[in-house]
Structures are given as structure tokens and as C-alpha cells.
Amino acid sequence: MTVLRFGGATDVGQVRTENQDAYHCSDLLWIVADGMGGHRGGEVASSVATETVVELVGADGPAAVAEAVEQANATVITRAFDDPGLAGMGTTLTAISLVSGEGPDGTDVLRLVNVGDSRTYRLRPSDGVIEQLTVDHSLVAQWEREGRITASQALTHPQRNVITRALGVDVVVEVDQWDLSPVTGDRYLLCSDGLTNEVDDTTITEVLRSMADPTEAAAELVARANAAGGRDNITVVVLDVVDAAAVSGTGPRDLPAPVNPESVHTGDDPPPAGESPPAAPAVPRSRFTWRVAVFLAALVLLIAATAGAVGLWARNAWFLGVGPDGTEVVVFQGRPPDGVLWLEPVEVATTGVRVIDLTEVGRRALDEPVVWGSQLEAEQQALRLGEAAPPVVASTTTTRPTTTVPPTTVPTSAPGA
């Protein structure tokens, strides 16, 4: 029987005024979600998604965690339709569930799922550094995988906050899934990018190797991120695969009933350190009738039509930004990111204008891009920004040669001629 010790911590950080992260910890399910979408939107998206996954896993079992995430996507979208003030909200989500009997020879597995750029890492006792298990769904990470930029360039690239996949954005979401074999001594870390944007892998490894208690390790990682600047919300969950006999002192313990939606934590109010939330009965599955089917079909059609209109609106725009190499101004098709993701911008043209040649006004224009109605207009604007100095006008003065004509001598007639 696989048993995990765990601890979690979250903090608003040093800059933000509200915490849009959410997390959940229990003996069968662990989640970290990072919300986005203006005032209230991010907090609502992360909490709604987390609560939905917890509820469905409680009803259907930990093996159905990927399906629960897909349903959470629909729930976030529906909630945004019901409340116009939440339009455009979305959230990342990474989670691990403990699934019994689905591994080789009927062993347990840890089912890892992920959407977005929140991450899950693993540290093994023999490893010198943590290993990232999830794949970031972000524009900069995609460029790095394609070899267009280096890892060091990705850390500081101006487009690094543009994510390419999240819950609440598209009607259909692709959920990454892996099944991992639980090995005693392994330590897992789930975190929002508020940690990884501030603390490097070496420091994270140092903390995870030096602090045995998972709750204390989670709190220390949050403190390190705050000390490094804390420019975003920070959420951390640490899981340890332990020997069941070592936990109880007498032998394997029974796992509690399915997880309780009330154990979802948002903001700055985490649960008591190291304690599991109270168990709750499984949530019964609703009966699926033809009325439900008709309602769902109508809802899907409405969402699809709205998503199509939003997609058309998002694509019918072009703006200027910095290319993958960080040196050239390029044209992107799509809406410039301002914290709300609909469809990710796509690079469509290079301009030949170097960022280093821009004036201060030109660089500000890249930081706060203007949306243009065509690619040509955007390219023309790039050329205008590239004109850092007025053109040099060549002199038109012509020097004309002066010809000196010698005086004409008029012969004098001889007297008497």
C-alpha cells in the first residue's frame, strides 16, 4: 500500500494585493491551480476548477482525474457565461492522484495531469537536482523546445507569461497525463510559477533535500520566493512517498474516504500543517436524462458559437513585439496579452528592425502594443519606429568654375592710315 506524507503553503507575494492561486491536499489527491483574469476572475477560476476536480474525483475515484479536469474546464467556461464580470477568466492546473491497482502486476500508480505552466517536479534520493515532469504550455517554452531560444533567454523573455493552454479558454481542452510508479523516498513538488520565476532549480533542490518535513519544506520554498522578490502569488505542495509501516508505527493504515471539496484552499488561509481535511461521503452521480442531454447539447452549441466569434475577433488583429531571439521586432497575429488569455499570439513576420535601434518611445510601444487591422499596417509601424534619426539630406550646392577671359587688345591705327 502506498502512503504519502504531504504539506502545502501559499502566499500572496510581495507585489500582488490578492491571491489568485488555489490548492488542495488529501490522502488521494493533490492540486495546485494558478488563476488569471482581472479582478476576482483568477481567484474564482482557480477555486472553481479545483473544487470541481475534487468533487468529481470523490465521486468517480482518483483514476478519473483527467476526465475531472476536462469537466472543470467546462465548469469554468459556464461560470464565466453566467457572470459577465468574470469573462475571460482561466486557470492552470497540475495535480497528482493516488490510483490503486492500475500499475504493473496490480501495483499503485501516481497519476499526474497538467494544463498550463504550473509545474510538477520529482526529486529522488540519488539525484543531484530536481526533474521537471510536466511540460509547460507557454509560448516561450514552445520556442525553447523548438530550439529558437535558449533556457537562459526564456527566463527573461518579455513574452514568457503568454501561456498556450489553460482551463476556461477553449471548449475542448487537452490534458497531459502520466502514470508514475511510487518509489519510497521519492519527493514530489507541485507549484505555481510564482515559485519557479523567483527561485532556481538548485535552490529548490537544496531546500527539498535539507528539510525532511514536507510542510516545513513547502513553507521554506514560499519564503525563498518572497525573499527573491515575490512578484507573483506563490503556492507549493510537497509530497513524500513513505513506507506505510513507518507512518503508523505498527503497519499499513487504511486510507480515508474520498476527498472533500471543502479542503480546497485559496488566498492566504492554508489548512493546519500536515493535517488531512475531514473525510466526506462520495458525491452521488446525477442521473443522465434526455432533458440533461438536450440542455448540454444547447450549451455546447452556444459555447462553440461564442468561441468561434471570440476566435475571429482575436485573430483579426496584429501587433508588434520582440522576437524569440530578443533582438528583432516581429509582427504577431492575435490580441496582445494583458493577463487574459483567449488565443495565443502567433509570430507571422519579421521586420528587420532591431530593438537596440529603437528610441525610448519605440520601446514603450513594444511594452504597450497597439492593435492594427492588418499585417501590413503593423509592418509599416515597425519601419516608422525603426527610424531613430531623421534622414541626412545631401547638399545641393553646386560650385561653378569661373573662366577668366583675358582683356582684348584693340589695335591702334597708325597715323595717316
C-alpha positions in Angstrom: 0.0 0.0 0.0 1.4 3.4 -1.0 1.2 6.2 1.6 2.3 9.8 1.1 3.1 12.5 3.6 2.4 16.0 2.4 2.3 19.7 3.2 1.3 22.8 1.4 1.7 26.6 1.6 0.5 29.6 -0.3 1.2 33.4 -0.1 0.1 36.5 -2.0 3.7 37.6 -2.5 5.3 41.0 -2.2 3.6 42.8 -5.0 0.1 41.5 -5.6 -2.9 42.5 -3.5 -4.9 39.4 -4.0 -4.1 35.7 -4.2 -5.4 34.0 -7.3 -3.8 30.6 -6.6 -5.6 27.6 -5.1 -4.5 24.3 -3.8 -5.9 21.0 -2.4 -4.2 18.3 -0.2 -5.7 15.0 0.9 -4.5 11.4 1.0 -5.7 10.7 -2.5 -5.4 13.9 -4.4 -3.1 17.0 -4.6 -3.7 20.0 -6.7 -2.1 23.4 -7.5 -4.0 25.9 -9.7 -2.9 29.4 -10.8 -5.8 31.7 -11.8 -5.8 34.6 -14.2 -8.3 37.1 -15.5 -8.6 40.5 -13.9 -10.2 41.4 -10.6 -11.8 38.4 -9.0 -11.6 36.3 -12.2 -8.4 34.5 -11.5 -9.3 33.6 -7.9 -12.8 32.4 -9.0 -11.3 30.3 -11.9 -8.7 28.5 -9.8 -11.1 27.8 -6.9 -13.9 26.6 -9.2 -11.6 24.3 -11.2 -10.1 22.9 -8.0 -13.4 22.3 -6.3 -14.8 20.6 -9.5 -11.9 18.2 -9.7 -12.1 17.4 -6.0 -15.8 16.7 -6.2 -15.6 14.5 -9.3 -12.6 12.5 -8.0 -14.6 12.0 -4.8 -17.5 10.6 -6.8 -15.7 8.7 -9.6 -12.3 7.8 -7.9 -8.8 9.0 -8.4 -8.4 7.2 -11.7 -10.8 9.6 -13.4 -8.7 12.7 -12.6 -8.1 13.6 -16.2 -11.8 13.5 -17.0 -12.4 15.6 -13.9 -10.1 18.2 -15.3 -11.9 18.3 -18.6 -15.2 18.8 -16.8 -13.6 21.5 -14.7 -12.8 23.3 -17.9 -16.4 23.3 -18.9 -17.5 24.5 -15.4 -15.1 27.5 -15.6 -16.4 28.5 -19.0 -20.1 28.1 -17.9 -19.4 30.2 -14.8 -17.9 33.0 -16.9 -21.0 33.0 -19.1 -23.3 33.2 -16.1 -21.3 36.2 -14.7 -20.1 38.8 -17.3 -17.8 40.2 -14.6 -15.8 37.0 -14.9 -15.5 37.0 -18.7 -12.0 35.9 -19.8 -11.0 34.1 -16.6 -8.9 31.0 -16.8 -6.5 28.9 -14.7 -3.7 26.5 -14.9 -3.9 23.2 -13.0 -1.4 20.5 -12.1 -2.5 17.5 -10.0 -1.4 14.1 -8.7 -3.9 11.4 -7.7 -3.1 8.1 -6.0 -4.7 5.3 -8.0 -4.8 1.7 -6.6 -4.2 -1.4 -8.7 -3.5 0.2 -12.2 0.2 -0.3 -12.2 2.2 -3.4 -13.3 1.0 -6.5 -11.5 -1.7 -4.5 -9.8 0.5 -2.0 -8.1 -0.4 1.6 -7.3 0.4 4.5 -9.6 0.6 8.2 -9.1 -1.4 9.7 -12.0 -0.1 13.1 -12.9 -2.2 15.6 -15.0 -1.3 19.1 -16.2 -2.7 22.0 -18.1 -0.8 25.3 -18.3 2.6 26.3 -16.9 2.2 25.3 -13.3 4.8 22.6 -12.7 5.3 19.2 -11.0 8.9 18.1 -10.2 10.3 14.9 -8.7 13.4 14.5 -6.5 14.9 11.1 -6.0 17.4 10.4 -3.2 20.1 9.6 -5.7 19.5 12.6 -7.9 21.6 15.8 -7.7 18.8 18.0 -8.9 15.0 18.1 -9.3 13.5 16.7 -12.5 10.6 18.6 -14.2 7.9 16.0 -15.1 5.3 18.3 -16.7 5.6 20.2 -19.9 5.0 24.0 -19.8 2.2 25.1 -22.1 3.6 28.6 -22.8 4.8 30.4 -25.9 8.4 30.8 -24.6 8.6 27.1 -23.6 7.5 26.2 -27.1 10.2 28.3 -28.6 12.8 26.8 -26.3 11.7 23.2 -27.3 11.9 24.2 -30.9 15.5 25.5 -30.3 14.7 29.1 -31.2 15.8 30.4 -27.8 18.0 29.1 -25.0 16.9 28.2 -21.5 18.6 31.4 -20.1 16.8 33.5 -22.7 13.5 32.0 -21.8 13.9 33.1 -18.2 13.9 36.8 -19.1 12.0 36.9 -22.4 9.2 39.6 -22.5 6.7 37.0 -23.8 7.4 34.5 -21.0 4.0 35.0 -19.4 2.0 34.1 -22.5 0.5 30.6 -22.0 -0.9 28.5 -24.8 -3.2 26.2 -22.8 -5.4 26.8 -19.8 -8.8 25.8 -18.3 -11.6 28.2 -19.2 -10.3 29.2 -22.6 -11.4 26.7 -25.2 -14.5 24.4 -25.1 -12.2 21.4 -25.6 -9.0 21.2 -23.5 -6.1 18.8 -24.0 -5.0 17.4 -20.6 -1.5 15.9 -20.4 -1.3 12.7 -18.3 1.4 10.4 -17.0 1.4 7.3 -14.7 4.3 7.2 -12.3 5.5 4.4 -10.1 5.6 5.4 -6.5 9.0 4.7 -5.0 9.7 5.0 -1.3 12.0 8.1 -0.8 10.7 10.0 -3.8 9.7 13.6 -3.2 7.2 15.4 -5.5 6.8 19.2 -5.8 3.7 20.9 -7.3 4.0 24.6 -7.6 2.7 27.7 -9.4 5.1 29.9 -11.4 5.4 32.3 -8.6 8.0 29.9 -7.2 9.9 28.9 -10.3 10.1 32.5 -11.6 11.9 33.6 -8.4 13.9 30.5 -7.3 16.2 28.4 -9.4 16.3 24.6 -9.6 19.5 24.4 -7.5 17.9 26.3 -4.6 14.7 24.3 -4.8 16.7 21.1 -4.7 18.7 22.3 -1.7 15.5 23.0 0.3 13.9 19.7 -0.7 17.0 17.7 0.3 17.6 19.5 3.6 14.1 19.7 5.1 12.6 16.4 6.0 9.1 17.6 6.9 7.1 18.4 3.8 5.1 21.2 5.4 8.2 22.9 6.5 9.8 22.4 3.1 6.7 24.0 1.4 6.8 27.0 3.8 10.5 27.5 3.2 10.2 27.5 -0.5 7.5 30.1 -0.3 9.7 32.2 2.0 12.6 31.9 -0.5 10.4 33.1 -3.3 9.3 36.1 -1.3 12.8 36.9 -0.4 13.8 36.9 -4.1 11.1 39.5 -4.9 7.7 37.7 -4.6 6.4 39.4 -7.7 3.5 36.8 -8.1 1.4 34.6 -5.9 3.3 31.6 -4.6 1.8 28.2 -4.0 3.7 25.0 -3.1 2.6 21.4 -2.3 5.3 18.8 -1.3 4.6 15.0 -1.3 6.8 12.3 0.1 6.4 8.6 -0.8 7.0 6.8 2.5 6.9 3.3 3.9 3.4 2.7 5.3 4.7 0.9 8.4 7.0 3.9 9.2 4.0 6.3 9.2 1.8 4.3 11.6 4.5 2.6 13.6 2.5 -0.6 13.6 1.7 -1.4 10.0 -0.2 -0.2 6.9 -3.0 2.2 7.6 -6.4 2.4 5.9 -6.8 5.4 3.6 -9.8 7.7 4.4 -13.0 8.1 2.5 -12.9 10.1 -0.8 -11.7 13.7 -0.7 -13.8 16.5 0.5 -14.4 19.6 -1.7 -14.2 21.8 1.5 -10.5 21.0 1.6 -9.8 23.4 -1.3 -7.7 26.3 -0.1 -7.3 29.7 -1.7 -5.8 33.0 -0.6 -3.7 33.1 2.5 -5.6 30.6 4.6 -3.9 27.2 4.3 -5.1 24.2 6.3 -3.3 23.2 9.5 0.2 22.0 8.8 0.4 18.3 7.7 -3.3 17.6 8.5 -5.7 15.9 6.1 -9.1 17.5 5.8 -12.1 15.7 7.3 -13.4 12.9 5.1 -16.8 13.2 3.4 -19.1 10.7 1.7 -18.7 10.3 -2.0 -20.8 12.7 -4.1 -23.5 10.7 -5.9 -23.6 10.9 -9.7 -26.6 12.7 -11.1 -29.0 10.7 -13.3 -28.4 11.4 -17.0 -31.8 12.1 -18.7 -32.8 13.3 -22.1 -33.5 16.7 -20.7 -30.0 16.9 -19.4 -28.7 15.8 -22.8 -30.7 18.5 -24.6 -29.5 21.1 -22.2 -25.9 20.1 -22.6 -26.2 20.0 -26.4 -27.6 23.5 -26.4 -24.9 24.7 -24.1 -22.2 23.2 -26.2 -23.6 24.9 -29.3 -23.8 28.2 -27.5 -20.2 27.9 -26.3 -18.9 26.8 -29.7 -20.6 29.8 -31.4 -19.3 32.2 -28.8 -15.8 30.6 -29.0 -15.9 31.0 -32.8 -16.8 34.6 -32.6 -14.1 35.3 -30.0 -11.6 33.4 -32.1 -12.4 35.6 -35.1 -12.1 38.7 -33.1 -8.8 37.6 -31.6 -7.3 36.6 -34.9 -8.3 39.8 -36.8 -5.6 41.8 -35.1 -1.8 42.3 -35.4 0.7 43.9 -33.1 4.4 44.4 -32.7 6.6 42.5 -30.1 10.0 41.2 -29.5 11.1 38.0 -31.4 12.4 34.8 -29.9 16.0 36.0 -30.0 15.2 39.1 -28.1 16.8 41.4 -30.7 14.4 41.9 -33.5 10.9 43.5 -33.8 8.4 41.0 -35.2 4.7 41.0 -36.1 2.3 38.9 -34.1 -1.2 37.9 -35.1 -3.7 38.0 -32.3 -4.5 40.2 -29.3 -1.6 41.4 -27.2 -1.6 39.6 -23.8 -2.7 41.7 -20.8 -3.2 39.0 -18.3 -6.3 37.5 -20.0 -5.7 34.6 -22.4 -8.1 33.8 -25.3 -5.9 32.6 -28.1 -2.2 32.8 -28.0 -0.5 35.3 -30.4 1.4 33.8 -33.3 4.5 35.2 -34.9 3.7 35.9 -38.6 6.5 38.2 -39.9 9.9 39.6 -39.1 10.6 43.3 -39.8 14.4 43.6 -39.9 14.1 46.4 -37.2 16.5 45.8 -34.3 15.2 46.5 -30.8 18.5 48.2 -29.9 17.9 50.8 -32.6 14.6 51.9 -31.2 14.1 55.2 -29.4 12.7 55.2 -25.9 9.2 55.9 -27.4 9.6 52.9 -29.7 10.5 50.6 -26.9 7.5 51.7 -24.9 5.4 50.9 -28.0 6.5 47.3 -27.7 5.7 47.2 -24.0 2.2 48.5 -24.6 1.5 47.4 -28.1 -1.2 48.9 -30.4 -3.5 46.6 -32.2 -3.5 47.1 -36.0 -6.2 46.0 -38.5 -3.8 44.3 -40.9 -0.3 42.8 -41.0 0.8 45.5 -43.5 -0.1 48.3 -41.1 1.8 46.6 -38.3 4.9 46.2 -40.6 4.7 49.9 -41.6 4.5 50.9 -38.0 7.7 48.8 -37.3 9.5 50.7 -40.0 8.4 54.0 -38.6 9.6 53.0 -35.1 13.0 52.0 -36.7 13.6 55.5 -37.9 15.5 56.6 -34.9 17.1 59.6 -36.5 15.9 62.0 -39.3 17.4 61.2 -42.7 20.5 63.0 -43.7 19.8 65.4 -46.6 22.7 65.7 -49.1 23.8 69.3 -50.0 22.6 70.6 -53.4 25.1 73.5 -53.6 27.0 73.4 -56.9 30.3 75.2 -57.4 30.6 76.6 -60.9 34.0 77.1 -62.4 35.0 80.7 -63.2 36.6 81.4 -66.6 38.8 84.4 -66.8 38.8 85.9 -70.2 41.9 87.9 -71.0 41.3 91.6 -72.0 41.0 92.1 -75.7 43.6 94.4 -77.2 42.2 96.7 -79.8 44.9 97.6 -82.3 45.6 101.3 -82.8 45.6 102.6 -86.3 48.8 104.1 -87.4 48.7 107.8 -88.0 47.9 108.6 -91.5 46.4 105.2 -92.2 
